[in-house]
Amino acid sequence: MSLRNIQTIGTVIKKEKLASVENATNSQYLILESLQPFPGYHGTTIPDQLDPDSLFAVTRIMYNDERIIRAVQAVKKQYPISFNATPGTISVQNKPVNVIRFKSISYQAIAEIIEHFKEAGIEFQRSKKIAPYESIIRIRKHFRMQEIHEHIFRDVDSPETYYIEVPVQMRWNTFEKVTMHLKYNIEDHKFDAAQTNVFTEDGIMDLVRIYDLECNLKKLQFIREKYLEEIHV
């Protein structure tokens, strides 16, 4: 079997602790930040970050993905600083809302970049204090991955990120329960897991996203075997 290179779009589903940004952004709009961007990873090599891993700007209405992606394209043509932005969905005070998830952007730059998005026609919710809470996050994004072993992929743009192919999509509560059970029963449990699905020419491929700074193929194979055992495949 030849190994596959996949370039496509899909969704990452994960749970993170969010709160309104407390650093000075000089923005009048609601911006949340991830307090634990990889909550399942308990390694000691992630340095303290002065800039955020992810910022979530909450939109005023539920825009479709195409509308957000076109706005991202328009802003990137005008804004001189490189950034990554993708559409997503979270909950705020138990209500689903749309967000633009920003990566590689500083607290100081977010207010200016949001103004560019307003010029592109995107409206945002006004700022308010949001205490830390947990939310399911769904991010729609572009993927580039290389298969390094049958059913195991590595992210081309984020080499510490891997994807293991599984035959079914689990409900989130089931996935969370299976992941916790797996972590309790393996020696090296320093990794973060999230659900992922991508579009391929054959349909939808279900994956588990693994974030691990010190991962290896043997560990990934073991994790995949345990997921398959847990879902009785």
For each residue, the residues with C-beta under 8 A, 3 or more apart:
1: 150
2:
3: 146 147 148 149 150
4: 146 147 153
5: 144 145 146 147
6: 143 144 145 146 147 153 198 200 205
7: 142 143 144 145
8: 142 143 198 199 200
9: 140 141 142 143 198 199
10: 140 141 143 196 197 198 199 205
11: 138 139 140 141 196 197 198
12: 137 138 139 141 194 195 196 209
13: 136 137 138 172 194 195 196
14: 136 137 194 195 209
15: 39 134 135 136 137 172 176
16: 34 35 36 37 39 134 135 137
17: 34 35 36 39 132 133 134
18: 32 33 34 35 56 90 130 132 133 134 135 137
19: 22 32 33 35 130 131 132 133
20: 30 31 32 33 127 128 129 130
21: 25 31 32 33 52 55 107 110
22: 19
23: 52 107
24: 107 108
25: 21 31 107 108 110 111
26: 108 111
27: 31 110 111 114 127
28: 126 127
29: 57 58 114 124 125 126 127
30: 20 57 58 92 124 125 126 127 128 130
31: 20 21 25 27 55 56 57 58 110 114 127
32: 18 19 20 21 55 56 58 90 92 99 130
33: 18 19 20 21 52 54 55 56
34: 16 17 18 37 52 53 54 56
35: 16 17 18 19 132
36: 16 17 39
37: 16 34 53 54
38: 41 46 192 211
39: 15 16 17 36 192
40: 179 183 191 192 193 211
41: 38 46 190 191 192 211 212 213
42: 189 190
43: 46 190 212 213 214
44:
45: 213 214
46: 38 41 43 213
47:
48:
49: 52 53
50:
51: 105 106 107
52: 21 23 33 34 49 55 105 106 107
53: 34 37 49 103
54: 33 34 37 101 102 103
55: 21 31 32 33 52 101 102 103 105 107 110
56: 18 31 32 33 34 88 90 99 100 101 102 137
57: 29 30 31 99 100 102 110 114 117 124
58: 29 30 31 32 90 92 97 98 99 124 125
59: 62 63 68 97 98 99 100 122 123 124 125
60: 123 124 125
61: 98 123
62: 59 96 97 98
63: 59 67 68 87 98 122
64: 67 68
65: 68 69 87 140
66: 69 70
67: 63 64 70 71 121 122
68: 59 63 64 65 71 72 86 87 98 100 122
69: 65 66 72 73 87
70: 66 67 73 74 120
71: 67 68 74 75 117 120 121 122
72: 68 69 75 76 85 86 100
73: 69 70 76 77
74: 70 71 77 78 120
75: 71 72 78 79 85 113 116 117 120
76: 72 73 79 83
77: 73 74
78: 74 75 116
79: 75 76 83 112 113 116
80:
81: 105 109 113
82: 104
83: 76 79 102 103 104 105 109 113
84: 102 103 104 105
85: 72 75 100 101 102 103
86: 68 72 100 101 139 140 141 142
87: 63 65 68 69 98 99 100 101 139 140
88: 56 98 99 100 101 137 138 139 140
89: 96 97 98 99 137 138
90: 18 32 56 58 96 97 99 135 136 137 138
91: 94 95 96 97 135 136
92: 30 32 58 95 97 130 135
93: 130
94: 91
95: 91 92
96: 62 89 90 91
97: 58 59 62 89 90 91 92 125
98: 58 59 61 62 63 68 87 88 89
99: 32 56 57 58 59 87 88 89 90
100: 56 57 59 68 72 85 86 87 88 117 122
101: 54 55 56 85 86 87 88 137 139
102: 54 55 56 57 83 84 85 105 110 113
103: 53 54 55 83 84 85
104: 82 83 84
105: 51 52 55 81 83 84 102 109 110 113
106: 51 52 109 110
107: 21 23 24 25 51 52 55 110
108: 24 25 26 111
109: 81 83 105 106 112 113
110: 21 25 27 31 55 57 102 105 106 107 113 114
111: 25 26 27 108 114 115
112: 79 109 115 116
113: 75 79 81 83 102 105 109 110 116 117
114: 27 29 31 57 110 111 117 118 124
115: 111 112 118 119
116: 75 78 79 112 113 119 120
117: 57 71 75 100 113 114 120 122 124
118: 114 115 121 122 123 124
119: 115 116
120: 70 71 74 75 116 117
121: 67 71 118
122: 59 63 67 68 71 100 117 118
123: 59 60 61 118
124: 29 30 57 58 59 60 114 117 118
125: 29 30 58 59 60 97 128
126: 28 29 30
127: 20 27 28 29 30 31
128: 20 30 125
129: 20
130: 18 19 20 30 32 92 93 133
131: 19
132: 17 18 19 35
133: 17 18 19 130
134: 15 16 17 18
135: 15 16 18 90 91 92
136: 13 14 15 90 91 172
137: 12 13 14 15 16 18 56 88 89 90 101
138: 11 12 13 88 89 90
139: 11 12 86 87 88 101
140: 9 10 11 65 86 87 88
141: 9 10 11 12 86
142: 7 8 9 86
143: 6 7 8 9 10 155 198
144: 5 6 7 155 156 157
145: 5 6 7 153 154 155 156 163
146: 3 4 5 6 153 154 156
147: 3 4 5 6 150 151 152 153
148: 3 152 153 154 217
149: 3 152 217 220 221
150: 1 3 147
151: 147 164 165 224
152: 147 148 149 162 163 164 165 217 220 221 224
153: 4 6 145 146 147 148 162 163 164 165 207
154: 145 146 148 159 161 162 163
155: 143 144 145 158 159 161 162 163
156: 144 145 146
157: 144
158: 155 161
159: 154 155
160: 211 212 213 215
161: 154 155 158 209 210 211
162: 152 153 154 155 209 210 211 212 215 220
163: 145 152 153 154 155 196 207 208 209 210
164: 151 152 153 207 208 210 220 223 224 227
165: 151 152 153 205 206 207 224
166: 206 207 208 224 227 228 231 233
167: 206 228 231 233
168: 206 231 233
169: 195 197 204 206
170: 174 175 178 195 231
171: 174 175
172: 13 15 136 175 176 195
173: 176 177
174: 170 171 177 178
175: 170 171 172 178 179 195
176: 15 172 173 179 180
177: 173 174 180 181
178: 170 174 175 181 182 227 230 231
179: 40 175 176 182 183 193
180: 176 177 183 184
181: 177 178 184 185 230
182: 178 179 185 186 189 223 226 227 230
183: 40 179 180 186 189
184: 180 181 189
185: 181 182 226
186: 182 183 189 222 223 226
187:
188: 191 219
189: 42 182 183 184 186
190: 41 42 43 212 214
191: 40 41 188 210 211 212 215 219 223
192: 38 39 40 41 210 211 212
193: 40 179 208 209 210 211
194: 12 13 14 208 209 211
195: 12 13 14 169 170 172 175 206 207 208 209
196: 10 11 12 13 163 206 207 208 209
197: 10 11 169 204 205 206 207
198: 6 8 9 10 11 143 204 205 207
199: 8 9 10 203 204 205
200: 6 8 203 204 205
201:
202: 205
203: 199 200
204: 169 197 198 199 200
205: 6 10 165 197 198 199 200 202
206: 165 166 167 168 169 195 196 197
207: 153 163 164 165 166 195 196 197 198
208: 163 164 166 193 194 195 196 223 224 227
209: 12 14 161 162 163 193 194 195 196
210: 161 162 163 164 191 192 193 215 220 223
211: 38 40 41 160 161 162 191 192 193 194
212: 41 43 160 162 190 191 192 215 219
213: 41 43 45 46 160
214: 43 45 190
215: 160 162 191 210 212 219 220
216: 219 220
217: 148 149 152 220 221
218: 221 222
219: 188 191 212 215 216 222 223
220: 149 152 162 164 210 215 216 217 223 224
221: 149 152 217 218 224 225
222: 186 218 219 225 226
223: 164 182 186 191 208 210 219 220 226 227
224: 151 152 164 165 166 208 220 221 227 228
225: 221 222 228 229
226: 182 185 186 222 223 229 230
227: 164 166 178 182 208 223 224 230 231
228: 166 167 224 225 231 233
229: 225 226 232 233
230: 178 181 182 226 227
231: 166 167 168 170 178 227 228
232: 229
233: 166 167 168 228 229
